[in-house]
Amino acid sequence: MNPLLWPMRSIVNGMGLAWWARIQTTAPDVTYWFGPFARRRSLEAHLPGFLEDLRAEAPGSIDVALLRTRRGEPLTEPG
């Protein structure tokens, strides 16, 4: 992600308008949050690389939801 865009992403996230991917896996049971993105299109463009890295860890299953919401830490949560 471009570090120059972080101030804008922070504002959009604070307003609850940022796009996030919520990725839930089984075996291990973990929820990952990937974002924030100002545009859904940007999230969709960056998501395949994140999912590829996650698949390399061989989870039991992966469920992805794209959400417009406000998020903070933690970005990884036990299931």
C-alpha positions as CSV (number, residue, x, y, z in Angstrom):
1,M,0.0,0.0,0.0
2,N,1.2,3.5,-0.8
3,P,2.3,5.2,2.4
4,L,1.3,8.6,1.0
5,L,-2.3,7.5,0.9
6,W,-2.4,6.6,4.7
7,P,-3.8,9.9,5.8
8,M,-6.7,9.6,3.4
9,R,-7.3,6.0,4.4
10,S,-7.3,7.0,8.0
11,I,-9.9,9.6,7.5
12,V,-12.1,7.4,5.4
13,N,-11.7,4.6,8.0
14,G,-12.6,7.0,10.9
15,M,-15.8,7.9,9.1
16,G,-16.7,4.2,8.7
17,L,-16.5,4.4,4.9
18,A,-13.3,2.4,4.3
19,W,-13.4,-1.0,2.5
20,W,-12.1,-4.0,4.4
21,A,-11.8,-7.7,3.7
22,R,-12.7,-10.0,6.6
23,I,-11.1,-13.3,5.9
24,Q,-12.1,-16.2,8.2
25,T,-10.2,-19.4,8.2
26,T,-10.6,-22.8,9.8
27,A,-7.8,-25.0,11.0
28,P,-6.6,-22.6,12.4
29,D,-9.7,-20.7,13.4
30,V,-8.6,-17.1,12.7
31,T,-10.2,-13.9,11.4
32,Y,-7.9,-11.6,9.4
33,W,-8.7,-8.0,8.5
34,F,-7.2,-6.6,5.3
35,G,-7.5,-2.9,4.8
36,P,-8.4,-0.1,4.9
37,F,-9.0,0.9,1.3
38,A,-10.8,4.1,0.1
39,R,-12.2,2.3,-2.9
40,R,-13.6,-1.3,-3.2
41,R,-11.8,-1.6,-6.6
42,S,-8.4,-1.0,-4.8
43,L,-9.2,-3.7,-2.2
44,E,-10.2,-6.1,-4.9
45,A,-6.9,-5.4,-6.8
46,H,-4.8,-6.1,-3.7
47,L,-6.7,-9.0,-2.2
48,P,-5.4,-11.8,-4.4
49,G,-1.8,-11.4,-3.2
50,F,-3.0,-11.5,0.4
51,L,-5.1,-14.6,-0.2
52,E,-2.2,-16.3,-2.0
53,D,0.1,-15.7,1.0
54,L,-2.7,-17.0,3.3
55,R,-3.3,-20.1,1.1
56,A,0.4,-21.0,1.4
57,E,-0.3,-21.6,5.1
58,A,-2.8,-24.3,4.1
59,P,-5.8,-23.4,6.2
60,G,-8.8,-25.8,6.3
61,S,-11.1,-23.3,4.6
62,I,-11.1,-19.6,3.7
63,D,-14.2,-17.4,3.7
64,V,-14.0,-13.8,2.4
65,A,-16.4,-10.9,2.9
66,L,-15.8,-7.4,1.6
67,L,-17.2,-4.8,4.1
68,R,-17.5,-1.1,4.3
69,T,-16.8,-0.4,8.0
70,R,-14.5,1.2,10.5
71,R,-11.7,-1.1,11.9
72,G,-8.8,-0.7,14.2
73,E,-6.4,-3.1,15.9
74,P,-6.2,-6.0,16.2
75,L,-6.1,-7.1,12.5
76,T,-5.8,-10.7,13.4
77,E,-8.2,-12.4,15.9
78,P,-8.5,-15.9,17.1
79,G,-11.6,-17.6,15.8
